[in-house]
């Protein structure tokens, strides 16, 4: 298992976050999955379904991410961690949840739990691509033009 190759899915945050828009996200998510999906699927297969090995894989990935942050200048470390967490939430976790192998979804959960254990004030949640994609709004200056995000208990149509 090449942890550095797996971490490239997170370390390239700037490349992917720039494509996290309503129009660009579907194609970017597909390219992300084509590039990193096989690497993660193979890493999960190498664990042979062993929960301890899956947790060890998640810990190795998080260790490599943390080591990379420690090598960065002090003023930039937190900003990099925020960007990389966004890639984990918006690209890596949904990609893992969408893999046919159930163990990939368990790896997403192990990464989330490992992150929460290490940085409890900075935990995140995971969800599928469909849920994230459905959250984009067609809005101008914050005004929801499609009105699909209205809460019937709070918002009334004029």
Helices and strands as residue ranges (DSSP letters): H 3-11, H 13-17, H 25-46, H 51-71, H 74-87, I 88-92, H 93-98, H 102-118, G 120-122, H 129-134, E 139-140, E 143-144
